[in-house]
Amino acid sequence: MRKADRKHPADPADAVPVPPAATQAHGASIAERLEAGKALRTTIPRSSHAAWKRPSDRKDPIALLQESDAERLADLVPIRYGRMLQSPFAFYRGAAAVMAADLATLPATGHRVQACGDCHLMNFGGFATPERNILFDINDFDETLPAPWEWDVKRLVASFVLAARSNGLSDGLGEEAAVACARSYRKRLREYAQMHPLDVWYARVTAQDVMAMVPPAIQDRIEARIAKASAGSGSEFDFPKLAGVVGGRTAIRDTPPLIFHPEAARTKDFEQVLDAVFAAYRATLGEERRVLLDRYRVVDAAIKVVGVGSVGRRCWIVLMMSATNDPLFLQFKEAVASTLEPFAGPSHHAHHGQRVVIGQRLTQPASDLFLGWVTAPNGRQFYVRQLRDAKIKPLVETFDDELMLLYARLCGWTLARAHAKSADVTGIAGYLGSGTQFDEAMGRFALAYADQAGRDHAALKAAVRKGTVQAHTEA
């Protein structure tokens, strides 16, 4: 949409109330379910999704962020805010809780899926399956929970406007990318809604699919990155950077404040605690994967600071070695309640590590070989995966107009596949239809909410200046 064609978002007061959860009659045909979804447009017009206006009773975003600080490692909290200070886009990445509260005030059709919960464009990328194929998919599920499908779409499209601004691209391009993402989601979802359930379950976005979309001028560069990632395990790449011979033994190197051995790791009984944690984690794996895990021994464990929103959560990296001295890095990442739970309802999994693992398995076409969960002796819950397995991180900061639009289409496609795998999306497909009303509404919403993220980022800067928030800016 050209800038001159934009319309102002509708007033939220015009939005209709959220209906009860939509249900499908048992045995209804695809045509009947599509029609039932279409009927929802009379009570929730697709154009109503364009609306964003700050509610008068909106909770202070900084206060929302600080509510979780007490559960985090206090020394690392300033790093979290330092990373969020970098730009409105960086703030947005760390403020899933803020947007969750905002999304809960917006129109929703009542159809629920297994939502990612933190669905921004940096949480997509390439990775290797256990069969060593490279797929493109969502790769962060800390906040996953059954929730309205609209929430993932709106968080994703707004991230494209913020990323475009961060790259110095125009708002016109940012809006165009948001519309392209929503259009791709809508069209792909309609395809999945009419497919055999098994075909949806096995559907995936492959490296070949990605290569078919990229411009010829950069295909060689993308192929080189895929080849490099496929050449070995992620642990082989990570080992020289993270570990070496320390004090006469193989160990993880301390590079504080981002990688360090806490005092607990230096106590005499730490090895026994680690053995007990591993035994409990091992029990959550399939028997064949336990056999594979047992071919490695634990060598060392340390805390590693990761991401933006996760900074301050306990994230252990564990170095393991095989009899032939091949390394394996596992990540034990703390799992707490999803930021969506106050608004979408509590998880039916009592263990939040299990919530993350099951959500990931429900939505990804293939998941990490060592995906599992565990409760530490102190009661904290964790999920476990490889630290990195042939991951290909999108270099979003280098994207120009063409690549931003391509990536938007790719992410929209991927999100549609994830939602279709976890739920019957026929009603959603019927609601979205074949017209462009929803796509254009998402473009307007993305612009409006990106402006809100900019104001929230400014509020964080003001809080840091006043000294009410401590921030550590990394070199």
C-alpha positions in Angstrom: 0.0 0.0 0.0 1.3 3.4 -0.9 1.6 6.0 1.8 -1.1 8.2 0.2 -3.5 5.2 0.4 -3.3 4.7 4.1 -6.3 5.2 6.3 -6.3 5.9 10.0 -6.9 2.9 12.2 -10.5 2.7 13.5 -11.2 3.8 17.0 -11.0 0.8 19.4 -14.3 1.8 20.8 -15.8 0.6 17.5 -14.4 -2.9 17.9 -16.8 -5.6 18.8 -16.5 -7.7 22.0 -14.5 -10.9 21.8 -16.9 -13.8 21.2 -16.8 -17.2 23.0 -14.2 -19.6 21.7 -15.3 -20.7 18.2 -16.3 -24.4 17.9 -16.7 -26.7 14.9 -19.6 -29.1 14.6 -18.4 -32.6 14.8 -18.3 -34.0 11.3 -18.8 -30.7 9.5 -17.4 -30.6 6.0 -14.6 -28.2 5.0 -17.1 -26.1 3.1 -19.3 -25.8 6.2 -16.4 -24.9 8.4 -15.2 -22.3 5.9 -18.6 -20.8 5.9 -18.8 -20.7 9.7 -15.5 -18.8 9.7 -16.8 -16.4 7.0 -19.9 -15.7 9.2 -17.7 -14.3 11.9 -17.0 -11.3 9.7 -20.4 -9.9 10.5 -19.5 -9.5 14.2 -15.8 -8.9 13.8 -15.0 -7.2 10.5 -11.6 -7.9 9.2 -10.9 -4.2 9.1 -11.4 -4.0 12.9 -8.0 -5.6 13.3 -6.3 -2.4 12.0 -7.1 -0.6 15.2 -4.6 0.3 17.9 -5.0 3.2 20.3 -3.5 3.3 23.7 -6.2 2.4 26.2 -6.7 4.9 29.0 -6.1 2.3 31.6 -3.1 0.8 30.0 -0.5 -0.4 32.5 2.8 1.3 32.6 5.1 -0.8 30.3 8.1 -0.3 32.4 6.2 -1.6 35.5 5.1 -4.6 33.5 8.7 -5.4 32.6 9.9 -4.9 36.1 7.4 -7.4 37.5 9.6 -10.3 36.3 12.8 -8.8 37.6 12.5 -10.4 41.1 12.7 -13.9 39.5 15.8 -13.1 37.4 19.5 -13.1 38.4 19.8 -9.5 39.8 23.3 -9.0 38.4 22.1 -9.7 34.9 18.9 -7.5 34.9 20.9 -4.3 33.9 22.2 -6.2 30.8 18.6 -7.0 29.8 17.6 -3.3 29.9 20.9 -2.3 28.2 20.0 -4.5 25.3 16.5 -3.2 25.1 17.8 0.4 25.1 19.5 -0.1 21.7 16.5 0.7 19.6 12.7 0.5 19.6 13.1 -2.9 17.7 15.4 -4.2 20.5 12.9 -3.0 23.1 10.1 -4.8 21.2 12.0 -8.1 21.2 12.3 -7.9 25.0 8.8 -6.7 25.7 6.6 -9.7 24.9 4.8 -9.3 28.2 3.9 -5.7 27.3 2.4 -6.7 23.9 0.6 -9.6 25.4 -1.3 -7.3 27.7 -2.1 -5.0 24.7 -3.2 -7.9 22.4 -5.7 -9.1 25.0 -7.6 -5.8 24.6 -8.1 -6.3 20.8 -10.7 -8.1 18.7 -10.4 -11.8 18.3 -12.5 -14.4 16.6 -12.2 -17.0 19.3 -10.3 -19.5 17.2 -7.2 -20.7 19.1 -3.9 -22.3 18.0 -0.7 -23.4 19.7 0.7 -19.8 19.6 4.4 -19.1 19.5 3.7 -16.3 22.0 6.8 -14.2 21.0 6.4 -14.2 17.3 8.7 -11.6 15.9 10.9 -11.9 12.8 14.1 -12.6 14.7 12.6 -15.8 16.2 12.6 -17.5 12.8 15.6 -19.1 11.0 17.2 -22.2 9.6 18.2 -25.3 11.6 19.1 -28.9 11.0 16.6 -31.7 11.6 17.7 -35.0 13.2 17.8 -36.3 9.7 20.3 -33.5 8.9 18.0 -31.6 6.5 17.9 -27.8 6.7 14.5 -26.3 7.4 13.2 -22.8 7.9 10.9 -22.4 10.9 10.1 -20.7 14.2 12.9 -21.4 16.6 11.9 -19.8 20.0 9.0 -21.2 22.1 9.6 -19.8 25.6 6.1 -18.2 25.6 4.2 -20.9 23.6 0.6 -21.5 24.7 -2.8 -22.2 23.2 -4.1 -18.7 22.4 -5.8 -16.6 19.7 -4.2 -16.9 16.3 -4.4 -13.1 15.8 -1.8 -12.5 18.6 1.0 -14.2 16.7 0.2 -12.5 13.4 0.0 -9.1 14.9 3.3 -9.4 16.8 5.0 -10.7 13.7 3.7 -7.9 11.3 4.6 -5.1 13.7 8.1 -6.5 14.0 8.6 -5.9 10.3 7.9 -2.2 10.6 10.3 -1.9 13.5 13.0 -3.8 11.7 12.6 -1.7 8.6 12.9 1.5 10.7 16.0 0.0 12.4 17.6 -0.6 9.0 16.8 3.0 7.8 14.1 1.8 5.4 10.9 3.7 4.9 7.6 3.3 6.7 6.1 2.6 3.3 8.4 -0.4 2.9 7.7 -1.5 6.5 4.0 -1.4 5.9 4.4 -3.2 2.6 6.3 -5.9 4.4 3.6 -6.3 7.1 1.0 -6.6 4.3 3.1 -9.1 2.4 3.5 -11.2 5.6 -0.2 -11.2 6.4 -1.0 -12.0 2.7 1.3 -14.9 2.7 -0.1 -16.2 6.0 -3.7 -15.9 4.7 -3.0 -17.6 1.4 -1.0 -20.5 2.8 -3.4 -21.0 5.6 -6.2 -21.5 3.2 -4.1 -24.1 1.4 -3.3 -26.0 4.6 -7.0 -25.8 5.7 -8.0 -28.0 2.7 -5.2 -30.5 3.0 -5.2 -34.0 4.5 -4.2 -33.7 8.2 -1.2 -36.0 7.6 0.0 -33.8 4.7 -0.2 -30.8 7.0 1.7 -32.6 9.7 4.5 -33.5 7.3 4.6 -30.1 5.6 7.8 -28.1 6.0 9.6 -25.1 4.5 12.9 -26.5 3.2 16.2 -24.9 2.2 15.2 -25.6 -1.4 11.9 -23.6 -0.9 13.9 -20.7 0.4 16.4 -20.8 -2.5 13.5 -20.7 -4.9 12.4 -17.4 -3.4 15.7 -15.5 -3.1 17.1 -13.2 -5.9 19.7 -14.9 -8.2 22.3 -12.3 -7.1 22.5 -13.6 -3.6 21.8 -17.3 -4.1 25.5 -18.2 -4.0 25.8 -16.4 -0.6 22.8 -18.2 0.9 24.0 -21.6 -0.5 27.4 -21.0 1.1 25.8 -20.3 4.5 23.6 -23.4 4.3 26.6 -25.5 3.2 28.7 -24.2 6.1 25.9 -24.9 8.6 25.4 -28.4 7.3 29.1 -29.3 7.4 29.1 -30.2 11.0 27.3 -30.1 14.3 26.7 -26.8 16.0 28.7 -28.0 19.0 31.8 -28.4 16.8 31.5 -24.8 15.7 30.9 -23.6 19.3 33.6 -25.5 21.0 36.6 -23.3 20.0 34.7 -20.2 21.0 33.3 -21.4 24.3 35.7 -24.0 25.7 39.3 -25.0 25.9 41.8 -26.3 28.3 41.4 -24.4 31.6 43.5 -25.4 34.6 44.7 -28.5 32.9 41.2 -29.8 32.0 38.6 -29.3 29.3 36.2 -26.6 30.5 34.0 -23.7 29.5 35.9 -20.5 29.5 34.6 -17.6 31.7 33.9 -14.4 29.8 31.9 -12.4 32.4 29.3 -11.1 32.6 28.0 -13.1 29.6 29.5 -16.5 30.4 30.5 -17.5 33.9 30.6 -20.2 36.5 28.4 -19.2 39.5 29.5 -20.0 43.0 27.2 -23.0 43.0 29.2 -24.6 40.2 32.4 -24.4 42.4 31.0 -26.3 45.4 32.0 -29.8 46.2 28.5 -31.3 45.8 27.8 -29.6 42.4 28.8 -32.7 40.5 26.3 -34.8 42.4 23.5 -32.2 41.8 24.4 -32.1 38.1 24.2 -35.9 37.9 20.8 -35.9 39.5 19.5 -33.2 37.2 20.8 -35.2 34.2 19.1 -38.4 35.4 15.8 -36.6 35.7 16.2 -34.9 32.3 17.2 -38.2 30.7 13.9 -39.8 31.8 12.0 -37.3 29.5 13.7 -38.6 26.4 12.7 -41.5 24.3 14.6 -44.7 25.0 16.6 -44.5 21.7 17.7 -41.0 22.5 18.8 -42.0 26.0 21.1 -44.5 24.4 22.7 -41.7 22.3 23.0 -39.3 25.3 24.7 -42.0 27.3 27.6 -42.0 24.9 28.6 -38.6 26.2 29.8 -37.6 29.7 29.3 -34.3 31.4 32.5 -32.2 31.6 31.5 -28.7 32.7 28.5 -26.4 33.2 28.2 -22.6 33.3 25.7 -19.8 33.0 25.3 -18.1 29.6 23.4 -14.8 28.9 21.2 -15.3 25.8 18.7 -13.2 23.8 17.0 -10.0 25.0 13.8 -10.9 26.8 15.5 -14.0 28.4 18.4 -12.1 29.9 18.4 -12.8 33.7 16.7 -16.1 33.4 18.9 -19.0 34.4 20.4 -20.5 31.2 23.0 -23.1 31.8 25.2 -24.5 29.0 26.6 -27.9 29.6 29.6 -29.2 27.8 29.7 -33.0 27.2 32.3 -35.1 25.5 32.2 -38.5 23.8 34.8 -41.2 24.2 36.4 -39.9 21.0 36.5 -36.3 22.4 33.6 -35.0 20.2 31.8 -32.1 22.0 28.1 -31.7 22.6 26.7 -28.5 24.1 23.3 -28.7 25.7 21.3 -25.7 26.9 19.3 -25.9 30.1 17.0 -22.8 29.9 14.8 -21.7 32.7 11.1 -22.0 31.9 8.5 -19.9 33.7 4.9 -19.1 33.1 4.2 -17.8 29.6 3.5 -14.1 29.3 0.2 -15.1 27.6 -1.2 -17.0 30.6 -2.8 -14.0 32.4 -4.8 -13.3 29.3 -5.2 -16.7 27.5 -5.5 -18.9 30.6 -3.0 -21.1 32.4 -1.1 -23.9 30.7 -2.5 -27.4 31.3 1.1 -28.5 31.8 2.1 -28.1 35.4 5.8 -28.1 34.3 6.7 -25.1 32.1 9.6 -26.9 30.6 7.2 -29.5 29.4 4.9 -26.7 28.1 7.7 -25.4 25.9 8.7 -28.8 24.7 5.2 -29.9 23.8 4.4 -26.6 22.2 7.5 -26.9 20.1 6.8 -30.4 19.0 3.2 -29.4 18.1 4.2 -26.6 15.8 7.7 -27.5 14.4 7.9 -30.0 11.5 10.9 -31.5 13.3 12.4 -30.8 16.7 15.8 -31.0 18.4 17.1 -34.5 19.0 17.7 -33.8 22.7 14.5 -31.8 23.5 13.4 -32.5 27.1 12.7 -30.9 30.4 13.7 -31.2 34.1 13.1 -29.7 37.6 16.2 -28.7 39.5 16.6 -29.5 43.2 15.7 -25.9 44.1 12.4 -26.3 42.3 13.2 -24.2 39.2 12.0 -25.7 35.9 14.0 -25.9 32.7 13.7 -27.2 29.2 16.7 -28.7 27.4 17.9 -28.6 23.8 21.2 -28.4 22.0 22.8 -25.0 22.3 23.0 -24.8 18.5 22.5 -27.4 15.8 23.4 -26.0 12.4 21.4 -22.9 13.1 21.3 -20.2 10.4 20.4 -16.9 11.9 18.8 -14.3 9.5 21.0 -11.3 9.1 18.0 -9.0 9.3 20.2 -5.9 10.0 21.5 -6.2 6.4 18.2 -6.5 4.7 17.3 -4.1 1.9 13.8 -3.5 0.5 13.8 -6.7 -1.6 15.1 -9.0 1.1 12.7 -7.6 3.8 9.7 -8.3 1.6 11.0 -11.8 0.7 11.6 -12.5 4.4 8.1 -11.3 5.3 6.5 -13.7 2.8 8.6 -16.5 4.2 7.7 -15.8 7.8 4.0 -15.6 7.0 4.1 -18.9 5.2 6.0 -20.5 8.1 3.6 -19.2 10.7 0.6 -20.5 8.7 2.2 -23.9 8.6 2.8 -23.9 12.4 -0.7 -22.9 13.2 -2.2 -25.4 10.8 -0.2 -28.2 12.3 -1.4 -27.5 15.8 -5.1 -26.9 15.2 -8.0 -27.1 12.7 -7.6 -23.7 10.9 -10.5 -24.1 8.5 -12.6 -21.6 10.3 -9.7 -19.1 10.4 -9.2 -19.6 6.6 -12.9 -19.0 6.0 -12.8 -15.8 8.1 -9.7 -14.5 6.3 -11.1 -15.3 2.8 -9.6 -14.5 -0.5 -9.8 -10.7 -0.3 -7.1 -8.3 0.9 -9.1 -6.7 3.8 -7.2 -8.5 6.6 -3.8 -8.0 4.9 -4.3 -4.2 4.6 -5.6 -4.0 8.2 -2.4 -5.7 9.4 -0.3 -3.1 7.5 -2.1 -0.3 9.4 -1.9 -2.1 12.7 1.8 -2.7 12.3 2.5 1.0 11.7 0.3 2.1 14.7 1.8 -0.5 17.1 5.4 0.2 16.0 4.7 3.8 17.0 3.6 2.5 20.4 6.8 0.5 20.8 8.7 3.6 20.0 6.9 5.5 22.8 7.5 2.6 25.2 11.2 2.6 24.2 11.4 6.3 25.0 9.8 5.6 28.4 12.5 3.1 29.1 15.2 5.6 28.2 13.5 8.2 30.5 13.4 5.6 33.4 17.1 4.9 32.9 17.9 8.6 33.0 15.9 9.0 36.2 17.7 6.1 37.8 14.5 4.0 38.3 15.9 1.4 35.9 19.5 0.3 35.9 21.0 -0.5 32.5 24.4 -1.9 31.4 25.4 -1.1 27.9 27.7 -3.7 26.4 30.7 -2.7 24.3 
